[in-house]
Amino acid sequence: MKYTPPLQNIPADIVCLDDYQRYAKEFLAHDIYEYIAAGVADEHTLHRNRSAFANIELKPRLLRDFSSASTQTTLLGHNLAHPFLLAPLGYQQLCHASGELATAIAADAMDTAMVVSTLATASLEDIAAQTDAPKWFQLYFQPQRADTSTLIARAEAAGYTAIVVTVDTPLSGLRNRAQRAGFQIPPEIEAVNISPAQKLTGQNSILQQLMALAPQWQDLAWLKQQTQLPIIIKGVINPDDAVQLAHMGMDAIIVSNHGGRCLDGLPASIDALPAIRDALGSDFPILLDSGIRRGSDIIKAIALGADAVLIGRPQAFALAVAGALGVAHMLRLLKEELEITMALCGCAQIADINRDCLFTPR
């Protein structure tokens, strides 16, 4: 696969996360860009993820004491330098020759937790060796439980400290933009940690084959018996599912519509968050992804009930533009925006952020 050489210096006009997406069009083949940027079907959910944040208004406070200000927070026993993590993102060699290895170097440089995808193009062990920051492993259940167990054991041995189970994508949605662009994963880009998926054929392959292999509630109960690591469930939108997961003993959830890449017509993740927080109470750990592009978005998410957020597409665009340097710079921009927004909203600590920070009724 041919790559446009990434930048060695960050241009002066890259000043926010969306600037990396603008630049990425010059560094990614059109079909790859469309695959990453696209949502599913008519992309209503993709656009809601951004417009919903824009419709939330901040309510600042003045003259607060900032003598002990900090963005640090604690989540599932981890001390995080800031309340955002790198979301699981598969096939990163589509963006850069070093793929996840470059992203891990950036995570280490910025002391940012990284969630590594089952569909990574580098081994779990090699990725882990690149960073001392917290590392979580994102799990897609494999058709055979023995293969799932092997992945978990490898993650544990390599120093990953939580398992993130994605449950909202038993199959991929129809990403029409990527279809129109003719996107296919190049044969040299492989998910090296798993065996090649079996090809499914037949008119009823979706309902009778793919969905027959999809995880169910009893698979989560089985998973809990396989590991002592915290288990985080990603892809929760319905408060009833959130309550059931908490009752099953799951350790945290991620409120997510998969960045608008799975099922169109879903609410924005941020719009689903308040009801889920109300259903679970104040103490259950909740993360959020889908649509985070600004430090102010992080404030809004925490105010509505999230403990932390995950950053998805921006890491792919930054990786394509400038490799590890780009991802590290993207994270620094986000951290600076978070600090400025906290300062102007009168929040010296993450614990100071709550619903009183918002004008918008929720």
N, C-alpha and C positions, 0 to 999 in steps of 0.2 A: 504494500500500500504506500502511495506517495503522500508525503506531508509537505505543506508549506512551512518553511523554517520558522519557528516561533521567535518572537521578539526577544532581544537580550536586554532591552531597556523599556520601561513603561512610558508610553507617550503622555505628554502633559494634559491631553484632553480626555484621558480616561480618569474620571473623577467620581464615578458611581458605578454600581453593578451593571446597570443597563448599558453603559458604554462598552463593556466587554461583549455583550451580545451584538452591538452594532459592529464592532471590530471583527467578531468571529466569522462573519460572512466572507471576509477576505481570506480566512485561514482554513475554512472547512469546505469540502466539496458541497455543492448545492443539495444533493440528496441527504448527506449526513447532517447538514444544518437543519434541513426540514424535519428529519427524524428527531433531532433533539428539541427543536423549538416547538414542534407541533403539539397540539392537543388531539383529542379524539373527536371524530365525527364533525359536528358544526362548531366545536370549540367554545360552546357557551360556558362550560365550567372553567376552562382555561382562562377566559377573560374575566369571569366572576372573581377568580382568585385575586386579581389585581384591583378590580373596581371596588370590591368589598372593603379592602384596606383603605382605598382613597375616600370612602364614604364615612370612615370613622374619624371623629374629630378629637384632638387632644385638648385637655384642660390643664394648663400649667399652673404651678404654684410659685410664689415669689419669695425671695429673702430666706431661703433655707440654708441650713448649716451643711457645708460640704467638707468639713475638716477631716472626715474619715470616709471619703467616697470610694466606691469600688464597684466593678462589674462582676465580681466573683459570685458564684453560687454553688450550691451542693445539690447533686441529683443522684439518687440511687447509690449513695456512698462515695460518689466521685466529686472531687473538688474541681470545678470548671472555672477557667479564667474568665469566661463570659458565657451567657446563656444561649449560645448557638453552636451547632455541630454541623459537620459535613454530612449530608444525607447519602444513603447508599445509591450509587450510580454505576450501573453496569457498563461493560464494554468501553472503558475509558481510552483504550488504544484507538478508538475511532477519532479521538481528538488530538492525541499526542503519542509519539512513539514509545514513551516510557509509561504512559497510562497512569494507573493507580500508584505506581512507585513515585512519580512526580508529585501527585496529590498528597501522598503521605509525607514527603519531604516538606511540603508547604504546611501541612497540619502540624508537624513537629516545630517548624520555625515560628508558628503563630500560637503554639500551645492550644490547639483546637482539637477537640475530640472528632474522630473520624469513624463513620459507619461504613464498613466494607461489604460490598455486594457479593452474593453468591455468584453473580455473573461477572466477577472481576476478570480482567485479562492478565493478571499476575497472580502468583500463588499467595494464599493467605499468609504463609510464613514469610515470604519476601516482603510483602507489604508491611507486616508487623515490624520487621527489622528496620524499617526506615523512620519510625517515629516512636518517641517515648510518651507522646500524648495519649490520653485514653483511647482505646480502640474497641468498638463493638462490631459484632458480626451479624450481618443481615442474612437471614435464612429463608430460602424458598424450599419448602418440603419437596423431597425427591420421591419418585414413584415407589422406590423401595426404602423401607424404614432403615435398613442397614446402611444405605448410602447417606441418609440424613444423620444417623448416629456418627458416621465417620466424619462428616463435616463438622459436627459439634465438637467431637474429640480433637480434631485438628485445631479448631479455633481456640479451645481451652488451652491446648499445649503451646500455642503461639502467643498467648498472653492477652487474648481478647477477654473483656470483662463483662460483657452482656450479650444476649442473643436477641436480635430484633427480627420478629417473624412477620413477614408481609403476607396478609391474608386477603387483600382486596383485589388481587389480580390472578385468579385461577386461570385466566386466559387474557390475552392482550385485546384491547379495544381496537376498533377500526380507525387507525390513524390515517385519515384520507390524504392529508398533505404529504405524508411520507410515501403513500401509495402513488400519488400523482407524480412525485419526484423519482419514482422507480427505486426507492431505497431497498437494499438488501445488505445484511451484514456480510462484509467481504470474507471469503473463506479463510484468510490468514488471521482474522480477528476471532479469537476463541475464548470461551468461558473455561479457563484451564482447570478450575477446581472441581468440575463435575464431568460426568460421562456425557457423550452426545445424546441429546434427547431423541427418543424414538419418534419416527415420523408417523403421524396419524392420518389416516385416509378414510374416505367414505362420507356420504351425505350427512350422517348424524355424528360426525366426529366431535363436534363441540359439546353437545349435551351428553352423549353416550360414552365418549372416551375421555375427552379433556376434563369435563366436570366430574366424571367418575373417579378421576385421580386427584381431584382437588382436596385439600385438607378440610377436615370437619372438626367439630368441637372435641371429639374423643382423641383426635391427634394432638391437640394442645395438652390434654391431660397426660397422654403418653410422653410428650416432650418434657413436661415438668418432672417426670421421673428419670429423665436421662441426664440432667445437668443441675448443678447447684448455682449456676449463674442466674442473675436476674433475667426474666423473660419479658420483653416489651413487644406489644402487638401493634403493628403498623397497618393503617388503613381503616380506622374507625370513624364513622360518620353518625351512626345511629346511637342515641343514648342507651337504648335497651341492650345493644351489643356491649357497650362499655360497662354497664352494670353486670352483665353476665360474666364478662372477662374478669372483672374485679372479684366476683364471687368465686370464680375458679382458682383464684390465687395468682393470677398474672401480676407482675410487679409494676407495670406502667403501660400506657397506651400512647400511640401517636395518632392524633386526629389528622386525617389526610384523605384527600381525594386523588392521590397519586399524581398531583400536578396537572389534573385535567386530562390524563393520558389513558384512562381506563373506561369510565362510563360517563358519557355526556349527560347533562341535565342534573347533576348533583349540585348541592349548594357549595359555595366557597367554604373551605375548611375553617376560616376564621368565623364565618357565620354559624357553623355547626358547633363551635367550641363552647359558647356560654352554657347551652343546655346540657352538654356533656359534663362540664365542670359542676353544674348544679346537681346533676344526678349522682356524681361520684363523691361530692363533698370536697372540703378544702384540702385534704391531706394526700389524696391519691395522686401519684405523679402523672402528669400529662405533658406531652410534647405536641408540637404542631408543625406541619410543613405545608407547602403549596402556596406560592405567591410572595414569599418573603424576598423583598428587594432592597429595603431600606432599614436603617437602624430604628427609625420611627415605627416600622412594621413590627419589630421585635417588642417595643414598648406596648403597642396595641395588643399583641398576642398575649403578653404576660398580664396585662391589665384585665383581659377577658378570661384568664384562667390557665394559661399555659405556664409551665415551669421553665421551658426552653423551646427553641425552634430548630429546624433543620434547613440547610441551604442546599438546593438541588441544582437546577440548570445553571446558575451563575458559575458554579465550579467547572462545569464542562466548557463554557465559553472562555473563561479565564485560562483554563488549561490549554485550549486550542491556540489562544493568542500568545501566551508567554510562558507556558509550562509551569513548573513549580513556582517561579517568580510571579507569574500571573495569579495563581491561586492564592499565594501568600499576600500579594497586594490587594486582591479582592477581599480577603478576610480583614486586612488592616483597614480598608475603607469602611467596612461594615462595623468594625469595632469603634472607629472614630465617630461614625454617625450615631451609634448607640450612646456613646459617652456624651456627645453634644446634645442629643435629645433628652437624655436623663438630666443633664445640667439645666436645660431650659424648661423642663417640666418640674423641676424642684425635687428630683428623686436622687438622693445620694447613694442609695443601695438598691439592689434588685428587689429586696423585700418591701421597699417603699412604693413599688408600682402596683396599683390595684384599680378597681373600676372607677374610683374617684378621679383618676387621671383622664377620664374621657367625658366629653360633652354628650356624645351620642348615646341615647338610651339603649340599653341591652337587657 
